[in-house]
Amino acid sequence: MTCLVVLFWLSLFLIAYAYFLYPCVLLLARCLKTRPVRQEDVEPALSLLIPAFNEEGVIRQKLENSCGLDYPADRLQILVVSDRSTDRTEEIVREFAPRVELKRNEQQLGKIGGLSHAVNQCTGDIIVITDANSFFEKESLKKLVRGFADTSVGCVSGRRVLRAAESQISRGQGLYWRYENALRLAESSVHSTAFTLGAMTAIRRDLFLPLPGELEFDQVWSLHVVNSGYRTLYDPEAVFVEESHEAVAAEFKMHFRNTVRGFTMAGRMGRFLNITRHPIFAVHVWSRKVARWLVGLSGVLLLISSASLALSGPFYRTVVAAQLVFYVFALAGYLESRRGAARHKLLSTPFFLTLINLSAFWALVRYLGGLRMRTWSTGREGSDQRT
């Protein structure tokens, strides 16, 4: 009985800590003290890196978007890194020469390996990484690099805006990203973000850290930049647009792979961050990300422990009932999503949270079983991309 009670309260605390308590700490810290950033309209030499494998469906639109950005052409190198594409991707890229450069990997390296390999071909002082299906607003590059006028800034990422038809999954994504962006703004104001967004991240060339394929720039660069004495910031005015995943399986797979690679990062954190020199930032990363990835496991343990304690008193029965109602709502949201309907807004949050926490739970199981992900499929229609 004692073990069940301890398990119950630990699981409940971790869920509350990840989603409510620590975010409240961040928002309170922002109210009490902020660290300003000097922003100026600067135009450093940039290298825009675009990884691609079988992206013929989107690469033309991506390059038209990149070439049309409001940034001096003589200060912007655009480099597409093709990971041995087998469709018309490289043919389409060559149509944009000489404005756009093409680097073809003769051996498939994956997104992280390919970009790490391509950095030697970059000519810019600032390197911007993006994705083939991420489209920048016209002024985004200028806004993204403003923070580099401050010599304490080493890395800046932008704000993701989802474009999608009305659906349960898009509603859940929209709410989740509004929540995420509020927290990113708070942590950036206090010091540094715990992670970046690989679809729009700019980093000083001398801070660019090549990584093995099973890790992710999004999750490691913040550690490396802070460890090097710089800050990692979020600029909400630097906007990029992506299509929302409408398929439940695609959203599940995306969160699954990000979490597997996140646990890989957590297991190697000491390689990229001197925890004794930066203990507060280490706690921040664990609280902001790792605790969130453990909510899936905590949810399973909370359900098991509360159900086992249900006969002990009305409090535990109430907690079991609340969980069952939440999961019934999640199931109803899933069924609506399968039908392509989005009639009940109340269902979107339980559905989306259950989806990402189930993916996190399965990612933890597979990670503990030895899975490491160097490549994966994007799931985009018409693409068999592995990045």
Secondary structure, DSSP 8 states (H G I E B T S, - for coil): -HHHHHHHHHHHHHHHIIIIIHHHHHHHHHHH-------------EEEEEEESS-TTTHHHHHHHHHTSSS-GGGEEEEEEESS--SSHHHHHHTTTTTEEEEE-SS--HHHHHHHHHGGG---SEEEEE-TT-EE-TTHHHHHHGGGGSTTEEEEEEEEEEE--S-HHHHHHHHHHHHHHHHHHHHHHHS--S---TTEEEEEGGG-----TTS-HHHHHHHHHHHTT-EEEEEEEEEEEEE---SHHHHHHHHHHHHHHHHHHHHTHHHHS-TTT-HHHHHHHIIIIIHHHTHHHHHHHHHHHHHHTGGG-HHHHHHHHHHHHHHHHHHHHHHHHHTT----GGGHHHHHHHHHHHHHHHHHHHHHTT---S--B---TT---B-
